[in-house]
């Protein structure tokens, strides 16, 4: 008879216990992975940047549009922490200068803006600079010239080859109204500069509005003493100031158009020639915020229009009030002296 034995159950093994060494090793591996991930993320995600935008141009409709587009893109880019505007401009159209001024103020409400003058910031060029948190310039640069210019106003006129619905249709108004408009634009310019520079943190304005409206052009060292700029310096001082205003200790300095993948603003080699070309091509009655040292281009006496004034009697009437031209060719002919 066979003996039966109950099935043998295997002995239960004690559960494996994690040793302190294994815990320590896992902690080291976890920390290493965390540090590696942070380092990789930092490499892939660039840190904050201070953008540098150079403007070496006369101010017209095209250059103003380029500046506004770049400022809007920089304002909306989270990587741009501050802006340094490197400026060398004799000014240009009044309306374009105003457009850039307000665009710069809009940028400044979100991020710090520092202007570094490289050579000159005259008239409309200084209007741009006045919008900044800080202005730096070399001692020999030219600063200021706050005012407006325009071609000499004329009396109401008629053109031989067109009709107009009123006496002021061709000129836009009387000579007194044109002068008044020049003053209105000048006053807005002066008031905006006074407002911005009076409340400058580093070096407030020490000129009155009346003194500023004299439109003097100052050297950088003089401008510093008068509160038109905040300090003497170059791009280095400008970048350091922008970073400090943005609260940055680590940052990169980049060319703003390249960083934003946008076209740069072209520079002019001869600002005087560019400004005179602007004057020559401007529409009649245009108002300029332009360096007063740049002369208006020479033009021939206008013969395509004749003035609406009362004819004079006497022998000299024919000389002082010449008969209007009868043909377009005569209108274009140079004036001959008797």
Backbone bond lengths (Angstrom), bond angles and torsions (degrees), N, CA, C in turn:
res aa  C-N    CA-C-N  psi(-1)  N-CA   C-N-CA  omega(-1)  CA-C   N-CA-C  phi
1 X - - - 1.460 - - 1.528 107.96 -
2 X 1.331 113.33 127.92 1.456 116.97 -175.91 1.522 111.40 -79.66
3 X 1.319 111.24 143.11 1.464 116.80 178.39 1.522 109.35 -86.86
4 X 1.285 114.78 138.86 1.480 119.97 177.99 1.527 108.69 -105.76
5 X 1.282 112.78 136.99 1.479 118.68 179.02 1.531 109.52 -118.66
6 X 1.252 117.24 139.11 1.479 119.55 177.58 1.540 110.06 -64.51
7 X 1.314 115.07 148.14 1.481 117.81 -179.05 1.531 110.82 -61.03
8 X 1.302 111.47 141.10 1.469 117.36 -178.64 1.533 108.86 -85.55
9 X 1.264 117.48 119.63 1.481 121.40 177.44 1.534 108.96 -87.34
10 X 1.313 115.34 134.55 1.486 117.03 -179.22 1.526 110.62 -67.35
11 X 1.265 111.54 147.09 1.457 116.72 179.70 1.533 110.02 -69.62
12 X 1.295 113.99 136.95 1.461 119.22 177.50 1.527 110.04 -71.23
13 X 1.416 111.99 128.94 1.464 117.77 177.90 1.530 108.79 -84.32
14 X 1.263 116.09 140.52 1.472 118.73 177.46 1.537 109.49 -62.63
15 X 1.308 118.07 140.87 1.474 120.81 -178.87 1.534 111.17 -59.39
16 X 1.415 112.69 145.49 1.474 117.88 178.99 1.522 109.38 -68.53
17 X 1.257 118.29 132.34 1.464 123.73 178.45 1.536 109.67 -104.30
18 X 1.357 113.31 138.22 1.463 119.06 178.41 1.518 108.38 -79.83
19 X 1.283 113.34 126.14 1.464 118.56 -176.74 1.516 110.35 -82.11
20 X 1.291 116.46 157.01 1.477 119.67 176.93 1.523 113.04 -56.61
21 X 1.320 117.20 -32.38 1.467 120.31 -179.81 1.532 110.83 -66.32
22 X 1.340 114.85 -39.45 1.465 118.20 178.36 1.532 111.53 -66.11
23 X 1.318 116.02 -37.74 1.467 119.58 177.09 1.527 110.46 -63.23
24 X 1.303 116.20 -44.80 1.464 120.54 179.85 1.526 111.25 -62.42
25 X 1.365 115.89 -41.37 1.464 119.30 -179.82 1.534 111.13 -64.99
26 X 1.330 116.28 -40.91 1.462 119.54 178.70 1.527 111.17 -64.14
27 X 1.306 116.48 -38.26 1.459 120.49 179.08 1.519 110.72 -64.86
28 X 1.333 116.29 -40.92 1.472 119.97 178.92 1.517 110.72 -63.58
29 X 1.351 116.07 -43.47 1.469 120.07 179.58 1.527 110.70 -63.08
30 X 1.334 117.02 -41.90 1.457 121.30 -179.86 1.525 111.67 -63.26
31 X 1.327 116.17 -44.36 1.467 119.90 178.83 1.520 111.08 -63.97
32 X 1.344 116.66 -40.77 1.458 120.36 179.40 1.522 111.32 -63.08
33 X 1.343 116.74 -41.52 1.469 119.83 177.67 1.526 111.59 -64.29
34 X 1.340 115.63 -39.44 1.456 119.73 179.98 1.524 111.21 -64.97
35 X 1.332 116.32 -45.86 1.458 119.79 179.85 1.519 111.47 -65.26
36 X 1.333 116.08 -38.80 1.462 119.20 178.16 1.519 111.78 -64.85
37 X 1.332 116.36 -39.77 1.458 119.78 178.46 1.518 112.09 -65.08
38 X 1.340 116.09 -40.76 1.469 119.48 178.04 1.518 111.57 -64.67
39 X 1.342 115.61 -41.02 1.470 118.99 179.14 1.522 111.12 -64.69
40 X 1.339 115.71 -41.41 1.464 119.28 179.25 1.522 111.08 -65.90
41 X 1.326 116.52 -40.56 1.469 119.71 178.88 1.516 111.10 -64.52
42 X 1.341 116.68 -36.83 1.458 119.58 179.47 1.517 111.46 -68.11
43 X 1.356 115.72 -34.64 1.455 119.32 177.77 1.518 111.24 -69.28
44 X 1.313 117.36 -38.14 1.454 121.53 -176.93 1.526 112.14 -80.41
45 X 1.327 118.06 -27.83 1.454 122.36 179.98 1.518 109.28 -106.52
46 X 1.345 118.53 107.41 1.463 119.98 -177.93 1.521 111.74 -65.24
47 X 1.329 115.23 150.77 1.449 120.69 179.15 1.510 111.23 -78.42
48 X 1.313 117.41 -176.13 1.463 120.94 -179.49 1.525 111.03 -65.56
49 X 1.326 116.32 150.74 1.454 121.33 -178.96 1.519 109.88 -126.14
50 X 1.316 115.08 151.27 1.463 122.69 168.13 1.524 106.09 -105.97
51 X 1.317 116.07 114.91 1.455 120.47 -177.52 1.526 111.23 -86.14
52 X 1.333 115.13 142.66 1.467 121.70 176.29 1.526 107.93 -114.12
53 X 1.326 115.89 123.95 1.462 121.96 178.21 1.520 108.38 -119.17
54 X 1.323 116.23 120.74 1.474 120.37 -179.92 1.523 109.37 -98.46
55 X 1.344 115.07 132.58 1.462 121.40 177.54 1.517 108.11 -127.10
56 X 1.336 116.52 104.95 1.469 122.97 178.60 1.520 107.48 -124.75
57 X 1.307 116.18 71.22 1.458 121.97 -171.74 1.521 110.39 -149.15
58 X 1.333 115.36 164.66 1.460 119.60 163.19 1.522 107.19 -80.22
59 X 1.309 116.42 155.52 1.459 120.97 -175.55 1.525 108.99 -94.79
60 X 1.318 115.97 110.67 1.462 120.59 175.71 1.519 108.64 -132.73
61 X 1.329 116.87 -171.27 1.468 119.80 -175.35 1.524 111.64 -63.46
62 X 1.341 117.31 -39.57 1.465 120.72 -176.97 1.521 111.65 -70.20
63 X 1.333 117.47 -48.62 1.465 119.10 -178.40 1.525 111.25 -67.02
64 X 1.336 117.25 -34.08 1.466 119.69 176.61 1.526 110.82 -63.73
65 X 1.330 117.21 -41.56 1.463 120.50 179.50 1.529 110.77 -64.16
66 X 1.338 117.27 -39.03 1.466 120.12 178.57 1.523 111.11 -63.95
67 X 1.329 117.02 -44.13 1.465 120.60 179.86 1.526 110.69 -62.64
68 X 1.307 117.09 -44.59 1.465 120.96 -178.84 1.532 110.35 -62.01
69 X 1.328 117.88 -42.82 1.468 121.01 179.20 1.525 111.18 -62.62
70 X 1.332 117.19 -43.71 1.461 120.58 179.67 1.526 111.44 -65.60
71 X 1.324 117.02 -41.08 1.459 120.11 179.35 1.523 111.62 -64.27
72 X 1.322 116.40 -40.76 1.466 119.70 179.91 1.528 110.85 -65.29
73 X 1.332 116.63 -42.12 1.461 120.04 178.73 1.530 110.85 -65.47
74 X 1.323 117.83 -41.26 1.463 121.20 179.41 1.517 111.61 -67.31
75 X 1.314 116.57 -37.16 1.471 119.93 179.67 1.520 111.45 -64.82
76 X 1.329 116.92 -34.67 1.459 120.90 -177.51 1.532 113.43 -90.21
77 X 1.322 118.17 -7.01 1.467 121.05 -179.29 1.525 108.96 -87.57
78 X 1.342 118.90 119.75 1.468 120.39 -177.01 1.523 113.44 -67.85
79 X 1.332 117.70 -19.77 1.457 119.93 -179.54 1.512 113.78 -77.48
80 X 1.336 117.41 -22.00 1.464 121.48 -179.32 1.526 108.53 -84.87
81 X 1.339 116.04 113.94 1.464 120.39 -177.71 1.518 112.57 -95.68
82 X 1.335 117.85 -20.64 1.449 121.14 -178.66 1.522 109.68 -167.49
83 X 1.326 115.89 167.30 1.462 120.91 -175.08 1.516 110.27 -134.37
84 X 1.336 115.36 136.48 1.457 122.76 170.64 1.523 106.93 -113.44
85 X 1.328 116.38 118.28 1.463 122.49 178.06 1.520 107.99 -98.78
86 X 1.339 115.62 110.54 1.460 121.42 179.11 1.528 107.37 -91.33
87 X 1.323 115.96 114.33 1.462 120.89 -162.96 1.518 112.22 -119.31
88 X 1.331 115.03 133.19 1.458 121.87 170.98 1.519 107.18 -146.97
89 X 1.336 116.60 96.62 1.459 119.75 -173.34 1.521 111.09 -150.43
90 X 1.356 116.52 138.20 1.462 120.03 174.17 1.517 113.02 -87.10
91 X 1.350 117.74 3.15 1.452 121.68 -176.93 1.508 111.85 97.40
92 X 1.317 116.64 -157.97 1.459 121.31 -177.74 1.518 110.69 170.82
93 X 1.334 116.64 -137.53 1.453 121.16 178.72 1.536 110.46 -62.39
94 X 1.315 116.14 140.79 1.460 120.32 178.43 1.523 111.19 -64.99
95 X 1.329 117.21 -45.60 1.464 119.32 -176.57 1.522 111.82 -65.61
96 X 1.342 118.33 -36.29 1.460 121.15 178.24 1.518 110.81 -70.48
97 X 1.337 116.94 -36.55 1.467 120.44 176.97 1.525 110.64 -63.65
98 X 1.329 116.74 -41.34 1.460 120.50 177.14 1.526 111.33 -63.77
99 X 1.317 116.95 -39.86 1.462 120.91 179.59 1.528 110.93 -60.10
100 X 1.329 116.93 -45.57 1.466 120.09 179.76 1.523 110.69 -67.41
101 X 1.332 117.76 -39.82 1.457 120.74 -179.69 1.524 111.14 -57.32
102 X 1.321 117.05 -47.93 1.467 119.56 -178.36 1.527 111.95 -71.26
103 X 1.323 118.25 -31.24 1.467 120.39 175.38 1.527 110.29 -66.77
104 X 1.330 117.79 -38.81 1.465 121.22 177.41 1.525 111.11 -67.07
105 X 1.330 117.21 -39.93 1.465 119.39 176.11 1.526 111.11 -61.85
106 X 1.323 116.79 -39.38 1.457 121.16 178.50 1.525 110.75 -63.37
107 X 1.327 117.12 -41.62 1.470 120.62 176.95 1.525 110.17 -63.94
108 X 1.317 116.95 -42.08 1.462 121.53 -176.69 1.526 112.06 -63.62
109 X 1.319 118.35 -25.70 1.459 120.16 178.20 1.524 111.91 -66.59
110 X 1.342 116.82 -21.61 1.462 121.11 -177.55 1.523 112.80 -105.85
111 X 1.328 116.70 -39.63 1.463 121.41 -174.54 1.518 109.25 -140.55
112 X 1.356 116.82 153.81 1.476 118.61 -178.20 1.523 112.17 -68.10
113 X 1.331 114.39 146.55 1.459 122.31 -178.72 1.521 108.72 -130.72
114 X 1.330 116.01 126.74 1.460 122.17 178.55 1.524 108.11 -124.94
115 X 1.331 116.54 133.60 1.466 121.85 177.14 1.518 109.14 -106.75
116 X 1.323 115.58 133.82 1.458 122.51 173.48 1.525 107.16 -117.72
117 X 1.321 117.29 116.95 1.463 121.62 -179.17 1.524 108.64 -82.54
118 X 1.315 115.93 126.79 1.458 121.72 178.32 1.535 108.36 -117.92
119 X 1.317 116.59 84.59 1.458 120.33 179.06 1.509 112.52 107.60
120 X 1.336 117.75 -64.23 1.456 119.33 -178.93 1.522 111.22 -156.73
121 X 1.321 113.81 148.47 1.462 122.32 168.14 1.513 104.64 -139.49
122 X 1.333 114.83 82.59 1.459 121.11 -173.39 1.517 110.48 -106.94
123 X 1.329 116.21 139.63 1.456 123.12 175.54 1.540 110.72 53.17
124 X 1.349 118.26 -114.98 1.460 119.28 179.39 1.518 113.06 -59.96
125 X 1.336 117.43 -28.53 1.458 120.44 175.05 1.518 111.38 -64.31
126 X 1.343 117.06 -39.32 1.456 118.77 176.77 1.524 111.27 -73.00
127 X 1.337 117.57 -29.13 1.464 120.37 174.76 1.531 109.75 -57.06
128 X 1.335 116.82 -42.23 1.457 121.08 176.20 1.527 110.54 -60.94
129 X 1.333 116.51 -46.63 1.464 120.50 -176.46 1.521 111.97 -63.75
130 X 1.328 116.85 -34.36 1.462 120.62 -175.29 1.520 113.04 -63.54
131 X 1.312 118.34 -17.66 1.465 121.10 -179.32 1.526 112.78 -79.67
132 X 1.334 118.98 -7.60 1.462 121.81 -171.07 1.526 112.79 -84.03
133 X 1.346 114.66 158.99 1.462 120.67 171.32 1.518 111.35 -67.95
134 X 1.334 116.51 -36.65 1.451 122.76 -179.64 1.529 108.67 -139.58
135 X 1.343 116.38 146.48 1.454 122.31 175.18 1.525 108.21 -127.69
136 X 1.343 116.45 125.45 1.459 122.04 175.39 1.520 108.68 -119.67
137 X 1.331 116.22 146.88 1.460 120.66 -179.64 1.518 109.73 -155.52
138 X 1.343 117.57 149.48 1.464 119.94 173.21 1.523 110.87 -68.31
139 X 1.322 118.65 156.65 1.467 120.83 -178.48 1.523 113.79 -61.14
140 X 1.339 118.03 -29.07 1.465 120.49 -176.05 1.523 113.88 -93.92
141 X 1.319 118.23 3.23 1.465 120.70 179.83 1.526 110.19 -74.07
142 X 1.326 115.92 166.13 1.466 121.67 179.80 1.527 109.65 -107.82
143 X 1.326 115.32 128.32 1.465 122.17 -172.13 1.522 109.70 -131.64
144 X 1.344 116.16 141.87 1.462 120.59 169.43 1.505 113.75 106.95
145 X 1.356 116.44 -125.68 1.464 122.64 -175.92 1.535 110.89 59.08
146 X 1.330 115.17 46.82 1.464 122.23 -174.80 1.526 109.31 -75.99
147 X 1.323 116.68 105.84 1.453 120.18 -179.33 1.514 111.56 176.02
148 X 1.314 116.24 -176.16 1.465 121.80 -177.67 1.522 110.17 -126.00
149 X 1.330 115.08 158.21 1.460 122.54 178.71 1.526 108.91 -137.80
150 X 1.319 115.48 160.57 1.458 120.89 174.75 1.513 109.25 -165.91
151 X 1.307 116.02 164.63 1.458 119.40 177.34 1.527 109.77 -68.35
152 X 1.323 115.91 159.42 1.458 120.12 -178.01 1.527 109.91 -61.11
153 X 1.341 117.72 127.60 1.472 119.39 -179.00 1.521 110.79 -67.38
154 X 1.304 114.98 151.19 1.464 120.76 -178.34 1.520 110.24 -119.34
155 X 1.317 115.10 165.64 1.453 121.14 175.18 1.521 109.80 -77.95
156 X 1.328 117.85 163.88 1.464 119.89 176.10 1.525 110.72 -53.29
157 X 1.317 116.83 144.03 1.455 120.69 -173.83 1.516 111.14 -140.21
158 X 1.318 115.40 162.23 1.452 123.51 172.65 1.527 108.89 -118.02
159 X 1.309 116.92 143.92 1.457 121.33 175.68 1.521 108.32 -103.62
160 X 1.354 118.03 139.14 1.462 120.02 -175.43 1.520 114.00 -70.60
161 X 1.333 118.46 -19.22 1.455 119.87 -173.47 1.527 113.21 -113.19
162 X 1.344 118.13 16.15 1.457 119.87 176.99 1.515 110.67 -153.61
163 X 1.317 114.63 163.49 1.450 121.54 176.15 1.516 109.41 -105.69
164 X 1.317 117.12 150.09 1.457 121.60 175.42 1.516 108.87 -133.81
165 X 1.325 116.75 149.66 1.454 121.38 -171.18 1.517 113.86 -85.13
166 X 1.306 117.92 -8.06 1.454 119.78 -179.02 1.509 109.98 -160.69
167 X 1.312 117.89 166.12 1.460 120.99 -175.97 1.525 113.96 -65.75
168 X 1.348 117.96 -21.27 1.452 120.60 -177.59 1.529 112.57 -108.87
169 X 1.337 117.44 9.18 1.459 119.95 -177.25 1.523 111.45 -62.91
170 X 1.321 118.31 -40.29 1.463 121.11 -175.97 1.526 112.62 -78.14
171 X 1.337 117.88 -32.69 1.458 121.05 -176.65 1.522 113.03 -103.04
172 X 1.326 118.16 -14.69 1.455 120.86 179.80 1.515 114.23 85.44
173 X 1.325 118.26 -5.96 1.453 121.19 -179.89 1.511 110.14 157.27
174 X 1.297 115.18 176.80 1.457 119.88 178.37 1.519 109.68 -74.53
175 X 1.334 115.43 168.48 1.458 119.05 179.11 1.522 111.25 -62.92
176 X 1.316 117.81 -31.63 1.461 120.70 179.23 1.534 110.94 -69.49
177 X 1.318 116.84 -37.41 1.474 120.46 177.65 1.523 110.54 -68.57
178 X 1.314 117.36 -36.92 1.461 120.08 178.03 1.528 111.17 -65.61
179 X 1.313 116.71 -40.96 1.466 120.35 176.78 1.524 110.25 -65.26
180 X 1.336 116.86 -40.15 1.467 120.76 178.68 1.521 111.07 -62.31
181 X 1.336 118.04 -41.15 1.464 121.13 177.70 1.524 111.28 -63.23
182 X 1.329 116.41 -38.86 1.463 120.69 177.05 1.522 110.21 -60.12
183 X 1.331 116.26 -41.53 1.461 120.90 179.22 1.529 111.91 -67.91
184 X 1.326 116.90 -38.76 1.464 119.95 179.91 1.530 111.13 -61.88
185 X 1.323 116.66 -44.61 1.467 120.36 179.36 1.522 110.17 -66.53
186 X 1.349 116.09 -39.85 1.464 120.16 176.78 1.524 111.93 -59.50
187 X 1.344 115.78 -43.91 1.465 119.93 -178.70 1.528 111.74 -62.78
188 X 1.328 117.08 -40.34 1.469 119.93 177.77 1.529 110.64 -63.53
189 X 1.320 116.14 -41.03 1.464 121.94 177.89 1.531 110.08 -59.84
190 X 1.324 116.56 -51.81 1.467 121.37 -178.21 1.525 110.72 -61.51
191 X 1.322 117.55 -45.15 1.465 120.65 -177.88 1.528 112.10 -63.77
192 X 1.319 117.33 -39.38 1.464 119.89 178.78 1.527 111.51 -66.65
193 X 1.329 116.81 -40.29 1.462 119.53 178.09 1.526 110.32 -65.77
194 X 1.329 116.76 -43.98 1.463 120.20 178.60 1.524 110.74 -59.81
195 X 1.329 117.46 -43.97 1.461 121.07 -179.06 1.526 111.27 -62.20
196 X 1.328 117.10 -46.67 1.465 120.33 -177.12 1.523 111.73 -68.99
197 X 1.318 117.73 -44.63 1.453 119.80 -173.21 1.535 112.62 -82.76
198 X 1.309 118.85 -25.14 1.467 119.60 177.38 1.518 110.88 -63.60
199 X 1.331 116.49 -33.71 1.465 120.85 -178.53 1.520 112.50 -101.58
200 X 1.328 117.80 18.29 1.468 120.82 175.69 1.527 109.34 -64.12
201 X 1.330 116.50 134.45 1.460 120.93 -174.36 1.531 112.25 -70.38
202 X 1.323 117.40 -40.32 1.462 120.50 -173.15 1.528 113.17 -84.80
203 X 1.329 116.96 -46.61 1.469 120.07 -171.53 1.519 109.80 -146.09
204 X 1.323 118.34 83.03 1.472 121.20 -176.29 1.524 112.47 -62.93
205 X 1.331 114.51 157.17 1.453 122.70 -179.21 1.527 111.12 -63.19
206 X 1.328 115.63 137.25 1.465 121.40 179.66 1.529 111.52 -114.02
207 X 1.324 117.11 10.78 1.452 121.95 177.61 1.528 109.66 -105.98
208 X 1.319 116.74 150.13 1.451 120.57 171.79 1.525 109.17 -81.79
209 X 1.327 115.59 166.99 1.464 119.43 177.76 1.526 110.71 -60.92
210 X 1.314 117.75 -38.77 1.465 121.07 179.85 1.520 111.19 -65.09
211 X 1.318 116.65 -40.46 1.468 120.15 178.19 1.516 111.06 -67.64
212 X 1.323 116.79 -39.36 1.462 120.33 178.84 1.523 110.59 -65.31
213 X 1.337 116.82 -36.65 1.462 121.67 -177.95 1.521 113.07 -70.46
214 X 1.332 117.85 -8.64 1.465 120.18 174.76 1.525 111.57 -69.06
215 X 1.327 115.87 -13.83 1.475 122.42 172.35 1.521 112.90 65.98
216 X 1.305 117.06 34.98 1.469 119.69 177.82 1.528 110.63 -71.71
217 X 1.313 114.81 153.28 1.454 122.25 176.29 1.524 107.86 -107.83
218 X 1.334 117.57 123.57 1.457 122.22 -173.66 1.526 111.07 -112.88
219 X 1.333 115.40 152.26 1.456 119.85 167.28 1.530 109.17 -72.61
220 X 1.325 116.22 159.69 1.455 119.95 -178.71 1.514 112.94 -57.28
221 X 1.340 117.02 -39.71 1.466 120.33 178.96 1.525 111.45 -64.70
222 X 1.339 117.25 -37.34 1.460 120.97 176.44 1.526 110.92 -70.46
223 X 1.330 116.28 -40.38 1.464 120.58 -179.97 1.518 111.22 -62.03
224 X 1.335 117.05 -34.82 1.464 120.54 178.26 1.526 110.19 -66.01
225 X 1.325 117.09 -42.57 1.462 120.26 -179.59 1.526 111.93 -66.47
226 X 1.339 117.10 -26.25 1.464 121.72 -177.39 1.528 113.22 -95.64
227 X 1.318 117.42 -2.84 1.461 120.19 178.33 1.515 114.35 82.88
228 X 1.342 118.01 16.11 1.466 120.09 176.64 1.520 111.86 -80.26
229 X 1.333 117.57 -22.88 1.457 122.64 174.25 1.524 108.15 -131.56
230 X 1.336 116.42 171.71 1.470 120.61 -175.72 1.516 113.66 -103.02
231 X 1.320 117.35 -19.97 1.447 118.88 -179.23 1.507 111.29 -175.55
232 X 1.331 115.52 161.98 1.452 121.03 174.15 1.515 108.74 -88.26
233 X 1.329 116.27 136.15 1.452 118.57 -178.62 1.511 111.88 169.59
234 X 1.338 114.39 -176.10 1.458 122.09 -177.63 1.521 109.23 -131.19
235 X 1.340 116.52 -156.20 1.459 120.36 -176.88 1.526 111.63 -60.21
236 X 1.330 117.59 -36.82 1.470 120.27 -178.76 1.520 111.15 -57.92
237 X 1.324 116.33 -49.92 1.466 120.20 178.72 1.528 111.11 -64.33
238 X 1.328 116.60 -35.76 1.458 120.01 179.46 1.520 112.34 -65.53
239 X 1.330 116.98 -44.35 1.460 120.61 179.32 1.525 110.80 -64.95
240 X 1.324 116.67 -43.60 1.468 119.70 179.18 1.530 111.31 -61.80
241 X 1.331 116.61 -39.52 1.470 119.85 179.26 1.521 111.16 -67.39
242 X 1.334 117.35 -42.02 1.468 120.14 179.42 1.524 110.88 -63.61
243 X 1.335 116.76 -41.71 1.465 120.00 178.86 1.524 111.28 -64.96
244 X 1.336 116.73 -40.70 1.462 119.86 179.14 1.522 111.16 -65.07
245 X 1.323 117.45 -41.83 1.458 120.34 178.63 1.522 111.80 -65.13
246 X 1.342 116.73 -30.34 1.466 120.77 178.77 1.523 112.23 -86.03
247 X 1.340 117.31 -4.67 1.465 121.05 179.84 1.518 113.25 71.95
248 X 1.332 117.01 34.10 1.461 120.89 -176.85 1.526 110.63 -100.15
249 X 1.336 115.17 137.63 1.466 120.75 171.36 1.523 110.92 -109.03
250 X 1.337 116.72 -26.66 1.468 122.35 176.87 1.527 107.69 -129.91
251 X 1.312 115.93 128.08 1.462 119.78 -176.41 1.521 109.09 -163.23
252 X 1.326 115.43 168.54 1.459 122.63 174.05 1.521 109.16 -114.47
253 X 1.322 115.54 148.93 1.463 121.71 174.58 1.523 107.74 -104.48
254 X 1.328 117.03 123.30 1.461 121.00 -174.87 1.516 110.19 -130.40
255 X 1.331 115.30 154.47 1.456 120.78 169.33 1.523 107.42 -74.88
256 X 1.317 117.18 120.25 1.459 120.92 -169.87 1.528 113.33 -60.68
257 X 1.344 120.72 -50.41 1.474 118.91 -179.90 1.527 112.69 -59.00
258 X 1.346 117.19 -39.37 1.475 120.00 178.46 1.516 110.43 -65.12
259 X 1.320 117.19 -44.54 1.463 121.38 -179.12 1.526 111.26 -61.73
260 X 1.323 116.25 -39.26 1.467 120.45 -178.80 1.524 112.86 -87.35
261 X 1.345 116.33 -0.20 1.468 121.37 -178.23 1.527 111.02 57.35
262 X 1.334 114.85 46.98 1.458 121.83 179.39 1.528 108.87 -124.99
263 X 1.334 118.48 154.81 1.464 120.07 -178.77 1.518 111.41 -65.49
264 X 1.342 117.53 141.50 1.466 120.38 178.34 1.522 110.93 -73.99
265 X 1.322 115.60 163.64 1.461 121.29 175.21 1.522 107.76 -87.93
266 X 1.311 116.81 118.05 1.454 120.46 -177.55 1.518 112.12 -62.57
267 X 1.329 115.89 150.19 1.458 121.62 178.72 1.525 110.03 -103.07
268 X 1.326 116.37 153.16 1.466 121.61 176.55 1.522 108.48 -105.79
269 X 1.335 114.93 138.36 1.463 119.29 -179.96 1.517 111.58 -76.48
270 X 1.331 117.41 -33.66 1.459 122.59 -177.58 1.526 108.08 -125.98
271 X 1.323 116.21 98.39 1.467 119.73 -176.61 1.526 111.73 -68.43
272 X 1.332 117.56 -30.31 1.462 119.88 178.91 1.522 110.94 -65.55
273 X 1.334 116.46 -45.69 1.464 120.20 178.48 1.522 110.79 -63.83
274 X 1.331 116.73 -40.56 1.465 119.90 179.12 1.526 111.07 -64.85
275 X 1.329 116.65 -39.07 1.464 120.09 179.65 1.526 111.05 -68.25
276 X 1.323 117.40 -39.32 1.459 119.39 178.22 1.523 111.72 -67.78
277 X 1.331 116.82 -34.83 1.464 119.86 174.73 1.524 110.41 -63.80
278 X 1.330 116.27 -37.46 1.464 120.22 176.88 1.525 110.56 -64.47
279 X 1.335 116.69 -43.14 1.462 120.54 178.39 1.525 111.59 -62.02
280 X 1.332 116.22 -40.78 1.461 120.14 -176.94 1.518 112.50 -69.40
281 X 1.321 117.18 -31.05 1.465 120.54 -176.14 1.519 113.35 -96.77
282 X 1.322 117.53 -1.11 1.467 120.88 -176.00 1.516 111.04 -71.25
283 X 1.316 116.77 149.70 1.474 119.71 175.45 1.517 110.76 -68.72
284 X 1.337 117.91 156.50 1.470 120.66 178.86 1.530 111.10 -58.64
285 X 1.321 115.16 140.17 1.456 119.94 177.85 1.510 114.71 80.15
286 X 1.335 118.45 5.12 1.462 120.53 -179.91 1.523 110.30 -64.45
287 X 1.324 116.49 143.66 1.458 122.76 178.47 1.523 108.33 -104.82
288 X 1.323 115.80 134.55 1.459 121.16 -176.24 1.521 110.65 -118.03
289 X 1.313 115.31 146.88 1.459 123.19 163.75 1.525 104.73 -112.64
290 X 1.326 115.35 85.66 1.452 121.62 -168.16 1.517 110.30 -134.27
291 X 1.316 115.64 142.59 1.457 123.70 177.88 1.534 110.09 -44.75
292 X 1.329 116.90 123.97 1.462 121.17 -175.48 1.520 113.00 -67.89
293 X 1.333 118.86 -13.74 1.466 121.27 179.63 1.525 112.50 -78.56
294 X 1.323 117.50 -11.29 1.459 121.40 -179.29 1.525 108.72 -90.67
295 X 1.339 118.23 115.28 1.473 119.80 -176.30 1.517 111.66 -77.44
296 X 1.310 115.02 153.82 1.457 119.75 171.77 1.525 108.94 -66.34
297 X 1.337 118.08 143.59 1.465 119.50 179.02 1.511 110.79 -64.50
298 X 1.329 115.46 145.82 1.456 120.25 179.42 1.519 109.97 -70.21
299 X 1.322 116.44 136.07 1.460 121.56 179.25 1.510 109.79 -132.14
300 X 1.317 116.57 153.34 1.454 121.12 175.26 1.525 109.78 -73.17
301 X 1.299 115.95 158.35 1.463 119.63 176.68 1.515 109.80 -61.00
302 X 1.317 116.40 133.70 1.461 120.46 -177.42 1.521 109.81 -68.13
303 X 1.333 116.73 127.37 1.462 120.94 177.05 1.528 111.70 -121.25
304 X 1.339 115.90 1.41 1.459 118.52 179.01 1.519 111.75 -85.44
305 X 1.342 117.00 -3.89 1.460 121.28 177.29 1.519 108.25 -135.77
306 X 1.310 117.25 154.44 1.451 119.76 170.47 1.513 109.24 -129.52
307 X 1.325 114.61 146.05 1.459 119.95 -170.87 1.520 111.31 -76.66
308 X 1.330 114.26 148.63 1.464 120.69 177.95 1.523 108.77 -93.60
309 X 1.308 117.05 86.64 1.457 119.74 174.54 1.523 108.54 -139.53
310 X 1.293 114.70 165.19 1.465 119.94 -175.73 1.521 110.82 -69.13
311 X 1.355 117.92 126.52 1.467 119.19 179.02 1.513 111.27 -61.11
312 X 1.326 115.39 147.55 1.449 120.85 178.55 1.530 109.94 -93.42
313 X 1.301 114.99 148.17 1.464 120.45 178.06 1.525 109.96 -92.74
314 X 1.279 116.17 162.04 1.450 119.79 175.60 1.506 112.10 108.33
315 X 1.350 113.96 -178.63 1.464 120.14 -176.09 1.515 111.31 -66.56
316 X 1.372 117.48 -35.99 1.460 120.48 -175.24 1.513 112.89 -80.63
317 X 1.350 117.80 -0.01 1.455 119.15 -176.00 1.519 111.41 -61.60
318 X 1.320 115.82 -38.76 1.458 118.33 -178.45 1.500 113.18 -68.30
319 X 1.344 116.05 -26.96 1.458 119.16 179.43 1.519 111.59 -83.28
320 X 1.348 115.93 -41.69 1.462 119.19 -177.99 1.516 112.38 -78.92
321 X 1.343 117.34 -27.16 1.451 121.42 -178.98 1.529 108.57 -127.46
322 X 1.327 117.81 75.07 1.456 119.67 -176.64 1.515 110.51 -64.14
323 X 1.324 115.22 151.18 1.462 120.06 178.82 1.510 110.22 -64.94
324 X 1.328 117.52 142.69 1.461 119.57 179.79 1.514 110.63 -64.17
325 X 1.339 117.34 148.99 1.457 120.27 179.93 1.513 110.80 -63.93
326 X 1.325 114.85 148.50 1.463 119.83 -179.14 1.514 112.07 -95.62
327 X 1.308 118.96 -21.47 1.464 122.30 178.99 1.520 109.38 -128.04
328 X 1.331 114.90 162.27 1.461 119.78 179.23 1.531 110.65 -66.46
329 X 1.360 117.19 -34.01 1.457 120.19 178.54 1.521 110.52 -64.13
330 X 1.329 117.02 -39.39 1.453 120.10 177.62 1.528 111.01 -65.72
331 X 1.312 115.83 -34.35 1.465 119.66 179.87 1.512 111.34 -64.48
332 X 1.326 118.09 -33.06 1.445 122.78 -178.24 1.525 112.56 -87.76
333 X 1.323 118.29 -11.23 1.451 121.09 -176.68 1.520 110.43 -68.66
334 X 1.352 117.35 143.23 1.472 119.80 179.28 1.506 111.37 -63.28
335 X 1.312 115.25 153.00 1.462 120.27 -179.78 1.518 109.60 -73.15
336 X 1.309 116.48 134.31 1.470 121.20 177.16 1.513 108.75 -107.26
337 X 1.305 114.46 134.40 1.465 119.91 -179.59 1.522 109.39 -84.78
338 X 1.336 120.21 139.32 1.467 121.76 178.94 1.530 110.28 -69.55
